[in-house]
């Protein structure tokens, strides 16, 4: 049986991009949104887009199967780990004395991204468990419902 993987790479890239941006850029800014019935609520800006990673994971599991979705989860895990290490190394490097703006910018970078490893660690653990569990449940529901009731699997 020949499967068409036309959009697999695109969805993989979108998944990894959403994951990285939500975890590395998103926590740098706390926003406040006034929700009806809840009132003003503060949260990291990355939380706005993070749910898209679950949507991409659901699409991957539904279209390409659990095994291919797991590969994307591992790719996201690896990219997050690598980006966290890169951030740590860049922040640890001394600013050039020949570039005064870099020295002035260093404290702001440390403030924004210095705690990133803790956010990344918590996110990797939660993401690892949540995404694998989500894909597993989605795949089992697809088998149990014999491919019907897509709305049930995407809740």
Secondary structure, DSSP 8 states (H G I E B T S, - for coil): -----TTHHHHHHHHHHHHHIIIIIGGG-EEEEEETTTEEEEEETTHHHHHHHHHHHHHHHHHH-HHHHHHHHHHHHHHHHHHHHHHHHHHHS---TT-HHHHHHHHHHHHHHTTHHHHHHHHHHHHHHHHHHHHHHHHHHHHHTTT--HHHHT-
